[in-house]
Amino acid sequence: MDSKLRKKRKEIIGVVTGRSGDKTIKVTYAYKIPHSRYLKEIKRETIIHTHDEKNECGIGDKVEIMETRPLSKLKRWRVTRVLEKTPEASN
């Protein structure tokens, strides 16, 4: 397939809030929308199940994810890069 014909895929920056199995993470994406009547900004969050091929993400990491083909029942996104790693807890 010619790369010029492919549409640009959606990219989102979010925070990892959970690890739910091998190569799967939950990313929380926060955004604001105006109220339909009062126009005050309302905070909203969406939890996205994401494919993490290398199992490199930990809870609290800031990641960039990209839309992709369906990989399982819930996974439609994959990690493109880790922007910020959370410091590991020293024991």
ChimeraX commands (.cxc) that place a marker at each C-alpha (Angstrom):
marker #1 position 0.00,0.00,0.00 radius 0.5
marker #1 position 1.31,3.43,-0.89 radius 0.5
marker #1 position 2.12,5.51,2.20 radius 0.5
marker #1 position 0.65,8.63,0.56 radius 0.5
marker #1 position -2.80,7.03,0.46 radius 0.5
marker #1 position -2.82,6.07,4.14 radius 0.5
marker #1 position -4.69,8.47,6.40 radius 0.5
marker #1 position -2.93,10.01,9.39 radius 0.5
marker #1 position -3.64,7.96,12.51 radius 0.5
marker #1 position -4.79,9.54,15.77 radius 0.5
marker #1 position -2.13,10.06,18.42 radius 0.5
marker #1 position -2.83,10.71,22.11 radius 0.5
marker #1 position -0.65,11.43,25.15 radius 0.5
marker #1 position -1.82,9.83,28.39 radius 0.5
marker #1 position -0.77,8.31,31.70 radius 0.5
marker #1 position -0.51,4.57,32.41 radius 0.5
marker #1 position -2.98,3.71,35.19 radius 0.5
marker #1 position -2.90,-0.08,35.11 radius 0.5
marker #1 position -1.27,-3.25,33.84 radius 0.5
marker #1 position -3.82,-5.89,32.96 radius 0.5
marker #1 position -1.97,-8.89,31.64 radius 0.5
marker #1 position 0.94,-9.59,29.32 radius 0.5
marker #1 position 1.64,-6.77,26.82 radius 0.5
marker #1 position -1.47,-4.82,27.85 radius 0.5
marker #1 position -1.73,-1.53,29.74 radius 0.5
marker #1 position -4.53,0.88,30.56 radius 0.5
marker #1 position -3.90,4.49,29.59 radius 0.5
marker #1 position -6.02,7.31,31.01 radius 0.5
marker #1 position -6.56,10.22,28.67 radius 0.5
marker #1 position -7.85,13.42,30.36 radius 0.5
marker #1 position -9.54,16.23,28.43 radius 0.5
marker #1 position -11.93,19.15,28.96 radius 0.5
marker #1 position -15.18,19.89,27.14 radius 0.5
marker #1 position -17.62,22.79,27.53 radius 0.5
marker #1 position -21.01,22.10,29.13 radius 0.5
marker #1 position -23.71,22.24,26.46 radius 0.5
marker #1 position -25.87,24.75,28.33 radius 0.5
marker #1 position -23.66,26.60,30.81 radius 0.5
marker #1 position -20.40,26.49,28.79 radius 0.5
marker #1 position -18.32,25.80,31.90 radius 0.5
marker #1 position -15.40,23.45,31.17 radius 0.5
marker #1 position -15.94,19.92,32.49 radius 0.5
marker #1 position -13.08,17.49,33.13 radius 0.5
marker #1 position -13.51,14.08,31.52 radius 0.5
marker #1 position -11.35,10.93,31.41 radius 0.5
marker #1 position -11.26,8.00,29.04 radius 0.5
marker #1 position -9.54,4.70,29.79 radius 0.5
marker #1 position -7.95,3.13,26.71 radius 0.5
marker #1 position -6.67,-0.46,26.56 radius 0.5
marker #1 position -3.32,-0.31,24.80 radius 0.5
marker #1 position -0.84,-2.81,23.35 radius 0.5
marker #1 position 2.65,-2.59,24.92 radius 0.5
marker #1 position 4.82,-4.92,22.80 radius 0.5
marker #1 position 7.99,-4.68,24.92 radius 0.5
marker #1 position 6.33,-4.60,28.38 radius 0.5
marker #1 position 8.35,-1.44,29.05 radius 0.5
marker #1 position 5.64,0.75,30.60 radius 0.5
marker #1 position 4.95,0.99,34.31 radius 0.5
marker #1 position 2.15,2.59,36.27 radius 0.5
marker #1 position 2.50,6.37,36.26 radius 0.5
marker #1 position 4.50,6.61,33.02 radius 0.5
marker #1 position 3.53,9.25,30.47 radius 0.5
marker #1 position 3.17,7.62,27.03 radius 0.5
marker #1 position 2.25,8.48,23.47 radius 0.5
marker #1 position -0.17,6.02,21.84 radius 0.5
marker #1 position -1.35,5.60,18.27 radius 0.5
marker #1 position -4.56,4.20,16.85 radius 0.5
marker #1 position -4.14,0.85,15.07 radius 0.5
marker #1 position -6.10,-2.11,13.74 radius 0.5
marker #1 position -8.04,-4.21,16.28 radius 0.5
marker #1 position -5.59,-6.42,18.20 radius 0.5
marker #1 position -8.12,-8.02,20.58 radius 0.5
marker #1 position -11.61,-7.47,21.92 radius 0.5
marker #1 position -10.71,-4.14,23.57 radius 0.5
marker #1 position -7.26,-3.15,22.22 radius 0.5
marker #1 position -7.32,-0.63,19.34 radius 0.5
marker #1 position -4.24,1.41,20.33 radius 0.5
marker #1 position -0.49,0.74,20.67 radius 0.5
marker #1 position 2.39,2.48,22.44 radius 0.5
marker #1 position 4.65,4.49,20.13 radius 0.5
marker #1 position 7.02,5.88,22.77 radius 0.5
marker #1 position 7.45,6.48,26.47 radius 0.5
marker #1 position 7.73,10.20,27.18 radius 0.5
marker #1 position 8.37,10.09,30.95 radius 0.5
marker #1 position 9.25,7.21,33.24 radius 0.5
marker #1 position 8.21,7.36,36.88 radius 0.5
marker #1 position 11.06,6.89,39.34 radius 0.5
marker #1 position 11.23,3.33,40.64 radius 0.5
marker #1 position 10.46,2.83,44.33 radius 0.5
marker #1 position 13.65,1.77,46.10 radius 0.5
marker #1 position 13.29,-1.08,48.62 radius 0.5
marker link #1:1,2 radius 0.2
marker link #1:2,3 radius 0.2
marker link #1:3,4 radius 0.2
marker link #1:4,5 radius 0.2
marker link #1:5,6 radius 0.2
marker link #1:6,7 radius 0.2
marker link #1:7,8 radius 0.2
marker link #1:8,9 radius 0.2
marker link #1:9,10 radius 0.2
marker link #1:10,11 radius 0.2
marker link #1:11,12 radius 0.2
marker link #1:12,13 radius 0.2
marker link #1:13,14 radius 0.2
marker link #1:14,15 radius 0.2
marker link #1:15,16 radius 0.2
marker link #1:16,17 radius 0.2
marker link #1:17,18 radius 0.2
marker link #1:18,19 radius 0.2
marker link #1:19,20 radius 0.2
marker link #1:20,21 radius 0.2
marker link #1:21,22 radius 0.2
marker link #1:22,23 radius 0.2
marker link #1:23,24 radius 0.2
marker link #1:24,25 radius 0.2
marker link #1:25,26 radius 0.2
marker link #1:26,27 radius 0.2
marker link #1:27,28 radius 0.2
marker link #1:28,29 radius 0.2
marker link #1:29,30 radius 0.2
marker link #1:30,31 radius 0.2
marker link #1:31,32 radius 0.2
marker link #1:32,33 radius 0.2
marker link #1:33,34 radius 0.2
marker link #1:34,35 radius 0.2
marker link #1:35,36 radius 0.2
marker link #1:36,37 radius 0.2
marker link #1:37,38 radius 0.2
marker link #1:38,39 radius 0.2
marker link #1:39,40 radius 0.2
marker link #1:40,41 radius 0.2
marker link #1:41,42 radius 0.2
marker link #1:42,43 radius 0.2
marker link #1:43,44 radius 0.2
marker link #1:44,45 radius 0.2
marker link #1:45,46 radius 0.2
marker link #1:46,47 radius 0.2
marker link #1:47,48 radius 0.2
marker link #1:48,49 radius 0.2
marker link #1:49,50 radius 0.2
marker link #1:50,51 radius 0.2
marker link #1:51,52 radius 0.2
marker link #1:52,53 radius 0.2
marker link #1:53,54 radius 0.2
marker link #1:54,55 radius 0.2
marker link #1:55,56 radius 0.2
marker link #1:56,57 radius 0.2
marker link #1:57,58 radius 0.2
marker link #1:58,59 radius 0.2
marker link #1:59,60 radius 0.2
marker link #1:60,61 radius 0.2
marker link #1:61,62 radius 0.2
marker link #1:62,63 radius 0.2
marker link #1:63,64 radius 0.2
marker link #1:64,65 radius 0.2
marker link #1:65,66 radius 0.2
marker link #1:66,67 radius 0.2
marker link #1:67,68 radius 0.2
marker link #1:68,69 radius 0.2
marker link #1:69,70 radius 0.2
marker link #1:70,71 radius 0.2
marker link #1:71,72 radius 0.2
marker link #1:72,73 radius 0.2
marker link #1:73,74 radius 0.2
marker link #1:74,75 radius 0.2
marker link #1:75,76 radius 0.2
marker link #1:76,77 radius 0.2
marker link #1:77,78 radius 0.2
marker link #1:78,79 radius 0.2
marker link #1:79,80 radius 0.2
marker link #1:80,81 radius 0.2
marker link #1:81,82 radius 0.2
marker link #1:82,83 radius 0.2
marker link #1:83,84 radius 0.2
marker link #1:84,85 radius 0.2
marker link #1:85,86 radius 0.2
marker link #1:86,87 radius 0.2
marker link #1:87,88 radius 0.2
marker link #1:88,89 radius 0.2
marker link #1:89,90 radius 0.2
marker link #1:90,91 radius 0.2
view
